Structure formats: C-alpha cells, structure tokens
C-alpha cells in the first residue's frame, strides 16, 4: 500500500549520569508469555530475621531489556530470596502486542498480578487513574526523592500527589539507518555521524537516494497497533517542530499545521509506505532482514541484539547506525522512557507489603540497584548509582541521545485512548483519507477521553 519529562530536568539528570547511555524498548517483542517460579537456593533464614512476612506474589513484566528474559530475572529473584527467603515470586512475561489486553482482562477478572513492571503511561495515567493500583507513597522517602531525578519523580505520581510507580531505569528512543546501504547510494553526506543528527531535508534526500538506488521499501509508517508507536509519533513531531500534547499535559495537539505537513510529506514520499500490517517490533524484523533500510523504532537493546548477527549489524552484516529523528530546527526532541514497578491493589495487605519489600530491594537497595539497572540495559534514575557503563564504548556513544530528550507527555489524561486513536488515524491516512480530516478526528477523540479523565 502506498502510502517528555521536561527537557531541562532530563538534561540535568543526563549530566549526572556521565558516559552511560541507552535507548528504550520499542515494543512488539517476540518474547512469548510464560510463567516460572524462582527456586530459592538461598541460605535458610526466618521471616523474623529477614524482616518480612511470608507471601507468594506474582510479577508481570514487559520486555524491558533483560527484564524480558527469564534467565536474567531469575538471577535477580535469587538475589532477592537470599535476603527474603519467605517471599516467593512467580513471574509472567508480557509483550507489547498483547500485554495490555492480558493485563486488562486480568483486572476485569479479579486476577491481576501483585506486581507489574512498566512505565508511568500505564501505571500512573492508565491503571492508576482507574483506581486499581496501590499507592506507593511510603516508598518515596525524603532520601528517595533527593536521589531520584526530579523529572522522573514527577512522572510517577498523579495530580493528587499519590505515587503509583517506583522507578528503576530510564532512556531515550531513536531511529536507525542501514549505513552500509546509505553509503552505497552516496547519502552518508546527509548525516552528521558525530552527533547522530540530520535535517528534515537531509532525511528526505536520504530516502530519495535509497529509493532511486533500487530500494523500494526504505521505511514504513507501521500502524497495525500501538506497539512501538513512540517512533511514529517522534518522526512526525520532529520533522517540522510539531507537538503531541500541550506543555501542561492537558490536551492533544497533533492537529497542528506542522504535524499535518509532516504526515503529508511522509505519505507523499517515494519509498515510505503506511503499512497497516505491521507494528514496531515487526518493523524491526524487516529492518534487520534488509526489507527496510530505516527503522523508526530503535533502542539500545536492539543495537546490542546478537540473535542473528553481531551487535550493530543486520542479519546480512550491514552496519546499523542509530540516528536522532530529523528536524527543520536542528533541535531534535526524542521520546523518553521511564520503567519501574507498580502494585495492583488486590485487597491482600500482606501481598502488598511483600511486593513493596521486593520493590525496595530491587530498585533502592544500594547493593542491588546497580545490577537491577544493568539488567535493563538502560540508565539509572538514581544519581547515587553513578556510571554503571564506564568503559563501554557502545553505551557511551548512546549517551549522546540523552541530550536530545524532550517532554515526557505520556502521562496526559486519555492516554490509552490516544494511543489507539493514533494508529487508527495513520491507517486512515494510508488508505487515502485527507490528512487534516484524519488528524482532526484523532484530536477530537483523544481530547474527549482526556476531558473525561481530567
């Protein structure tokens, strides 16, 4: 078919993190849903000695770096059980294709997990706003507030001041190009390889060069669902300086003239196709296998992926080069990600307390938190953790992207509706609906949901 966290606060956080670097999960992971229970080989200890009551709790986690891999998670749980042997943790792994449906079904059926790992857009703006999460205010001690970056802290609570997330790690989203093919068609002159930036005109010139060089499918505006939708939002918002919401996070502004121009330009560009058959994870697969020459859904986990070749290479050995999204202004604003833990209020105080004990150990214990963040392959949210990637060339290079972080707007009311309306809008554009009409429908529906939740 033819077709943020505030910037100032996030940059302050980045400066404290030195050379550490990473990008976030794009969704659409192929990780299958599976459950396993940690077998504890921990030394014997009584509940009294460990300071916790015995409990069995369920953790559900989205594929946040290594937190989507059972062998990694079981090692972390083993560390937890060495200190708290009487709290048994069963884990189930979600993906970004069906995970939200699984969680919502569980909530409706009264079988929600005790713990869940994801970001504020789900834990605060969605499930927290629906009243199904347990407040975590007691975990947010004065020391925690001093140690966790202010911009992260503000995203983890609602307007009433109740915290529904305790964060572990953060990152920035970007895109990527097949640099081998870009060089082949002589388009590397359009890319600043030191800053990983380019202008909108240079981006379009690169697409044109690849298309004329024989690559019919340069890039895809994927829109089968919401998986990886931060990529399509970012390419559209960045091209001509548009925004997705207002600065106060009260309404959706994607119907601006800048965004309409960007969507129309992408629709009209040879080599860029609006594809309603794929999501972000499937776009990554097509990029890796050489079908696409650009990916709008990219992250450090993908850059480090060695499933089909060495890190930073496509399946056939082409060089993958990460890029900020193109802008007319030269000032890219990347979507940020925050990941941490929330607790569903299932009416069992003992399990809630056990879940809080798990969170406090994983995300706050000074002897554990560094390893917990390393498992994610992203940045720590606590200044005290320091530079956990010292000497890692790839991660240090990725730290450059943290300088481009934009507003964390994912906590705007009506977020769940807005995500669905977004990919529906892209589908309608792909089938020929007028761009202005399609985007107006998006904003009307998303803002109606925002008003209902405000």
Secondary structure, DSSP 4 states (H G I P E B T S, - for coil): ------HHHHHHHHHHTTT---B---S---PPP-EEEPPP-PPP--HHHHT---EEEEEEE---GGGG-HHHHHHHHHHHHHH-TTEEEEEEE--TTTHHHHHHHHHHTT---SEEEE-HHHHTTTTTTTT-BPP-GGGS-HHHHHHB-HHHHHHTB-TTS-B--EEEEEEE-EEEEEHHHHHHTT-GGG-BTTTTB-BHHHHHHHHHHHHHTT-S--EEEE-SSSTTHHHHHHHHHHHTT--SB-TTSSSB-TTSHHHHHHHHHHHHSTTEEEETT--HHHHHHHHHTTS-SEEEEE-HHHHT--SSSSTTB-TTSPBEEEEPPPBSSS---BPEEEEEEEEB--S-HHHHHHHHHHHHHHHH-TTTHHHHHHHHTSEESBGGG--TTTT-HHHHHHGGGGGGB----TTSTTHHHHHHHHHHHHHHHHTT--HHHHHHHHHHHHHHHHHHH-
